[in-house]
Amino acid sequence: MNTKWLQNISFANIRRGKWLEILVLIGLGLILAIVQANIHLPLKLPGWRGIIWLTPLISTRLLTSQFGAASITGLSAACFSLLLGVKAFPDEWLFYLVVGELIDIAYHKS
């Protein structure tokens, strides 16, 4: 069993730069939730809404060196979409949460 990625994480171990990075990831999740709640374009393409929120999740995973980058962004987007009360797609918060975790796991396994 590979437990190399399971590290002891405490608030004392996170440096000041990491806090700023985490706040940026949470802010990106807020932006994702706001965009998904307010964008209504009739593109007539299947899956175009998924491209809008999947692209920032993958880019956060590729641009940061932190293991849980997509998970943090997905979790914050899920929480903010619940707080905003997105009613067009009531289960959308679950997709944010699951896909963020799967992206981090897939990136780590490769």
Buried (B, 14 or more C-beta within 10 A) or exposed (E): EEEEEEEEEEEEEEEEEEEEBBEBBBEBBBBBBBBBBEEEEEEEEEEEBEEBBBEBBBBBBEEBEBBBBBBBBBBBBBBBBBEBEBEEEEEBBEBBBEBBBBBBBEBEEE
